[in-house]
Amino acid sequence: MKTFRFSEHPFLLFFLVAFAFFFQLGSAPLFDLDEGAFSSATWEMLQRGDFITPYSNGTPRFDKPILIYWFQAASVSIFGVNEWGFRLPSALMGSVWVFATYLFARQRLSYSAAFSAAAMMACSLGVMAISRAATADALLNALIALTMLDIYRYSEKPSRTVLHRVFLWMGLGVLAKGPIAILIPLVVSFIFFLSEMRLRTWLACLFNPTGWLIFLAIILPWYTLVLYDQGWAFIEGFFLKHNVSRFSSTMEGHGGNPLFYLPVAFLIVLPFSGILINLLTRGRTLWNNSLNRFLIIWFGFVFVFFSFSSTQLPHYLLYGSTPLFLLMAPKFSALQNRWLAYLPGILFFLLIAALPELLKVGLSYEDNAYRHELLTLGIHSVDLNYRILTGVTFVFAIGLLLLPKHLIAKGLMTLGILQLVVVIQGLLPLAGSMQQQPVKSAAAQAKSLNEEVIMWGINMPSFTVYSGQITPRRFPAPGELVFTRADKLNQLGAHSPLFTHGGIILTRKQ
């Protein structure tokens, strides 16, 4: 009887991606700050009819370029102003990212390794999370991956079509998030071609006039129009503040630490961190292979560059995650150590199962009024279904240790699917109930009153989407409705509360 092999049934990858990125995509509320900021800017774009300059609560938002807002605007125009509509572009681009990696690997690795690379991506904590978020990052990661994979294709067999595609993807990447979409390909390709003693080939590509015409044809129309509309404010806000300053100075409280991305790398690839550990112990032999060298340079540059950035966020390392999965894929079926294979996932499941108790511990040390109520709500949001789900998956994960060594690969894939289940069915609903449901409820209350609301002492732009009105951020005048947090009430002065839940306050200033 022939053994069933997942890798011989690539259609299963479609079901895995559909579950990882699309199942219950709109069930949790929009998470602030990032999802709320992108969604509120898209909502305001549709209200204003201005598809050139993004605004958030009446103020130009120069954080990111325009492409994700266009995609989200198209999506919610079709599917409605809801969580599904805002998140759909990310789920679609996450799917493109995974399948582009699969097709690339299928042409260079075995069936099994190609399937493993794509399946690990879909199940991994980092890729799954960013592909379900209404932000620009799944879009950018897909475009960076398309760019880099085509660069390697060109290195194998130079082709004008492939080279022109590189410039196309870079142009769209710059339209999605800015200069990082061109910085990574240029630096990585330079180092790679230099390592192969083919610098002339790289220079010929760099000065390809048709390629740059394609690139400029994509980026110039919008950048020209927004510069005409906003002038120096756009240059200062987008280029200087949100690009140069993110590297040179700390923004949003995310300070730099050269060791920050070491643990992040293992968290991103969960529950497959054991394969990454195994890979690192055998890294010296990888460099001699051209493809492996390209992948190492790609990940290495992203890791080093952002390790020395003054602003560090976990999802920045995702720009270099594609090569990790491609490097790990040939080792997927070779791992023979059960503890190395399963322990990272087991520890993650233990953490999720113990989260209610950890919230209680945190509550005992918390004296901030907002965070105290937030943790209290989180504890009360834990129901029997959460306990059963997290407990059963934790026990099942431990049970995988009993599998024989020749089934470790199947056990690891099972662990990946279990992680999807516990995050989608357990962790995300709990986080949504704890952090965002009070915001959504306060917005519904404000919408029913049909009055202007002032956002003060809080920055949760999803309120704008749910209330259906622009919410100016300033100190309120007497008589105005105020959306704020419990720990800011002492600074507000006399007021009459209309809604209080989970540390979120809707009140009227006296």
N, C-alpha and C positions, 0 to 999 in steps of 0.2 A: 504493500500500500504506500503510495507516494506521500511524503510529508508535506503538509501545507506550509508554504513560505509566503509571508506577507510581501516580501520584495518582488515576488513573481506576480503579484496582483496589484499593480500600481493604482487601479481605480479606487482601492482602499484609502489611498492618500487623499482623494477628494472628500471622502466621508470624514476623515480625521481632521482635515482643514475646516470643513463645514462645522464640525462640532467645536473645534478649538476657537474659531474666530466669529462664528455666526450664531451659535446656540445661545438663546436668551441674551442676545446682544443689547437689547433695549430694556432689560428688566431692572437694572440698577439705575438710580438717578445719576445725572451728570456730576462728576467729581470736581470739586474746586481744589486748586486754583486753575489748573491747566485746561481741563475739559470745559469748565465754565467760561474761561476767557475766550477760547476759540469759538465756542458755540454762541456766546453773546455777541461777538463781533460778526459772525455770520448772520445771526438774526437781525442785527442792526443794519447790516449791508442790505438785506432784503427790504427792511422798513424804509431806509433812505433811498434805495434805488441807486446807490453809489457803489459801483463794482471796481473802483480803482483804489480808493483809500479806505482801509478798514478802520472802523471806529468801535470803541467799547465805552458805553455809557456817555456818549457825546464827545469823547476825546479820541483823537487819532491813535490807533494802536500800531506801532512800528516794530513790534517784537518779531514778526515773521512776514515774509512776502505773501503774495496774493493767492497762490495756486490752491492751497488747502481750503481757503474760504470759497473759492469758485466751486470746488468739488462738493463741499458741504452744502452750499447754497442750492446747487443742482439737486442734491439728494433730498433735502428737506422740502424743496419745491414739489418733488414727486411723492415722497412718503409722509410729508407732514412735519411740523415742528415738534419732534420728539427725539428721544434718546437713540432710537434705531436709525433715524435719518441722519443725525449728526455723526454717528459712529460708523455708518456703512462704508464711507470712502476708506477709512483705515482698515476695515476688515477686508475689503477688496484688494487694497494695496499690499496688505500682509499676505494675502493669497498669491498675488503676483510674485512677491518676494520669495515665498517658499517654492513655487513651481519653477521659477527662473533658476533657482539653486538646484532643483531636482534635474532639470533638463541639462544644465551645465555638467553636473556630476555624472549623469547617465552616459554622457559622451566620453568621459575620462576615467570613470571608476566602474566597478561592477554594479549589476542590478541591485544587489544587496546593499552596497555602500551608498548608492544614490538614494535609495529609499530611506535608509537610516538617516542620512543627512537631512532630508526634507522632513521626515517624521519627528526627529529630535527638535528641529526648528519649531514645528507646529505645537509640540507639547511643552517646549521649554518655557520657564516662567517669564523670562524677559520678552521673548518674541510674542507669546500669547497675550501678555498684558498690554504691550504697546499696539498690537493689532486690534485690540478691542477698545482703544482710547480715542476720543474725538479730538486728536491733536495732529500736528504735521509730521510726527516722527515715523509712523509706518510708511507714509508716502516718501519721505526722505530716504529711509532705509532701503526701500524697494529700488529707488532710483540710483542710490550709491551702489547697490549690488549689481544692477543692470550695467552700470558704467564699468565697474571693476571687472566683471566677468567678461564683458566684451573687450576690455583691454587685454586680458589674457588670451582670448580667442585671437585677437590681432597678432599677439606675439607668436602664436603658433603658426598662423597662416595669414600674412598680411592681406587685407581686403579693404577696398575703399568703402564698401557698404558697411562693414563692421566699424571702421574708423569713424564714419559719419554718424553711426548710431551712438558712439561714445560721446560725441559732441551734443547729440540730441538729448541723451540722458543727463549730461552735465547741465545743459541749459534748463531743462525742466527741474533739476535739482536746485539750481540757483533760484528758480522761480518758486520753489517750494520752501526753502529755508535759508538761502543765502550763500555766501562764499565758501562755506565748509564743503559744499557739493563739488567744488572744483579743486579745493585745496587737497583733499584726500587723494583723488585720482592723480593729480599732477605729481605730488611728492612720492607716492607709492610707486607709480610707474617709472619715475626717474630712478629711484633706488633699484628697482627690479631690473630695468634695462641696463643700468650701470653694472649690476652684478653679473649680467650675461655678456658684458663687453659689447653692447649693441647701442651705444649712446647715439650714434648717427641715426639709427632707426627712430629713436625717441624724439630727436630734434626734428626729423622730417615730419613726424606726427604733430609735434607741437606747433609747427609753422605751416600746417595745412590750411590754406585759405578757405577752401570750401567748408571745412569743419567749423571754422570760426564764423563764417557767414551763417551757418545753421544755428550755431550757439547764439549769435547776436540777434538773429531773426526771432528767437524765442524770448530772450530776456529784454531786449530794448524797448518794445512797445509799452509794456507795463512800467518799467523803471522810468522811462521818459515821461509818461503820463503822470505818475505819482510825484516825480520831481517837479513837474510843471504845476501840479496841484498844491504841493506842500513845501517845495523849495528846500531851504537849508534845514528846516525842522525834520525832514525825512532823513537827510544825510546824517544829522546829529543823532536822531533817535534810532535809526536802523543800523547804519554802518558803524558809527562811533560807539554808541551805547550798547546795542544788543549784539555786536560782533566783536569789535576790538576790546571793549571793556569787559566782556565776559571772560576773555583770556587774561587780561592785565589786572583786573580787580575783582573782588568778590561781589556777586550780585545775589539778591534774594536770600541772603543768609547761608548760601551754599559755599562755604570756604574751601580753599584748596588744601590737599594733603597728598604728597607723592605716593602714599601707600593706599589711597582710597579705593582704587580700582582693582586691587588684588582680590579682596573678598567679593567685590561686585561681579568679577568674571565668573566666579563659581556660582553665585546666585542667579545670574542670567541664564546659565545653561541647566539649572535644576530641572529634573532630578538626575541629570546625566553628568554631574560634577565629577564622579569617580572616573569617568572616561577621560576627562580633561586632566585630572591628576596623573593618570596612567600615561597620557600623552606627553606631559611635561617631563616625566622621568626618562623618556626616550627621544627627547627632542633633537639631540645631536645628529641622529641619522636622517632626519627629515630634510635638512638643508640642501643635500646633494641633488634632490629632485626638483626640477624646474617649477612644477605646479606648487609643491609644498613650500618652496622658497618664496614664491609670489604671495601665498596665503600668509606665511609668517611675517613678511614685510608689511602686508596690509594690516593685520591685527597689531603688529608691533608698533607701527606708526600711530595708529589711533590710541593705543594704550599709553604710549610715551607722551604724545601731544597733550592729551587731556589730563594726564597725571600731573603735568606742570601748569595746567590752567588754574587760574585763581578762582574760577567758578566751576564747580564740579557737580554734576547730576548723574545718577546711575545710568539713565538711558543713553548718555553720550557714548558709552562703550558699545552699545548695540551697533554703531557704525562699523565696528570691527568684529562683529559676532559671526557674520557669514563665513569667514575663513575658519573660525573655530569649529563650526559644525562640519565643514568639509574635511578638516584635518582629523576630526574625531571619528568620522564615519567609517573609515577602514578598520578602526580599532573597536567598533561597536560589538562585533561578534567575537572578538578575540579576548575580551576581558574575562578572566577566570576567577577573580577574587570576589566572592559573594559580598563580603562586607564593604569592599571598595565600591562595588556596583550599587548596592541598595542603601547603605547607611546615609548618604546625603538626603535622599528622598524620605527615609524613615524619620530623620531628625526634623525635616520640614513638616511632615504630617504630625509629629509630636507637638511641634510649636503651634500649629493650627488647632489641634485638639485641646491644648492647654491654654489657648488664648483667653477664654473667659476667666480663668484663675489669674492669669497675668494682668488682666484688666482690673481685677479686684486688688491685686498688689499695688498697681499703679495708682489706683484711687486712694489708697491709704496714705500715700505720700504727696498727693496733689492738693495744693491750696489755692490754685487759680480757679476762679468761679466758673469760667467757661469750660476749661478742661475737666473740672470736677463733674459738671453736668454731662459733658460729652462721654466721659468714661462710665458714669452711672447709666446713661441711656444704652451704651454698648453692652453693659452687663445685663440689663433688662431685655435687650433684643435677642439674647441667646435663648433659643427654644430647644425643645426636645429633638426636633429634626436635625438641628445643628449638632447636638451631642451625638446622636446616632450616626449621622453621616461621617463626622470626623473620627469617631471612635472605631467604626467598622473599617474605614479606609486605613487607619493606623494599624489595626490588628492584621488586616489583609497584607499591608506592606511588610510587616514583620514576618508573616507567613511565607513571603517570597524567599526568605533565607533558607527555607527547607527544599527549594527546588534544586535539582542536580545542576552541576556546572554547565552542562551542554545546553541548558535552557535559560541561562543568564540573560541572553539577548532578548528572548521573549518576555522574561520577567521584567527587564528594564523598560520595554515598551509598555507593558502593563502598568508599571509604576508611572510612566508618563501620562497615560490615559487617566489613571486614578488622580493624578495631580490636577488635570483639567477638571475632573468632576468636583473635587473638593474646593477648588478655587471658584469655579463658576456657580456651583450650587450652595457653597457654604461661605467662603470668605468674602466674595464680592457683595452678596446680599447683606451680610452682617455689617460690612463697612458702609454700604449705602444707607442702611437703617440708622446707623450710628452717627455718621457725619453729615449726610446730605438730605435725608428725609425731613428733618426739621426745617431746613432751608426751603425745600419744596413746599412744605405745608405753610410756612410763613408767607411764601410768595402767593399761594392760593388765597390766603386771608387778605393780603394786600390787593390782589386782583378784584376780589369781591367788593372792596371799599371804593374802587375806582378813583383813587387819589394819587398824586405824585408821592413817591417814597424817596427818602434820602438815605444813602448808604454811608454809615459813619462808624469808624472804629472796627471795620470788618471789610474783608475783600473776598467776597464769594459771588463772582459774576453770574453764576448759574441762576441766581435770584432774578436777574434781568430777563432771562429766557422764560422762566416759569411764571413770572408776574406779567410778562407781556408788555413791559414798559421800560424805557430808559431810566436808570436809577443813578442820579448824580451823586458823586462822592464828595461830600463837604460837611461841615458842621451845620446841624439843622437850626432853623429859626423856630420860635414859639408857634405851636399849632401844627407843625409839620409832622408827618409820619416818618419814623426812623427805623431802619433795619440795622441791627447792631448785635453785639455779643454781651453775655452776662457780665464779663469782667470789665466792660467799659461804662457800665451804668453810673458809677460814682462820678465819672467825668461829664456825664450828660446833664446832670442837674435834675430838676423836677420833671416827672414824666408820668404818663398813664399807660401801663402795659395793655396791649391788646392780644398778644400771642407770646407764650413762653414755652419753649420745649428744647431739651438737649443743649441748653446754653445759647440758643438763638432767640433773639428778642425782636418783636415788632411792637413799637410803642409810639405814643404821641408826646412830643416835647411840650412842656408847659411854659 
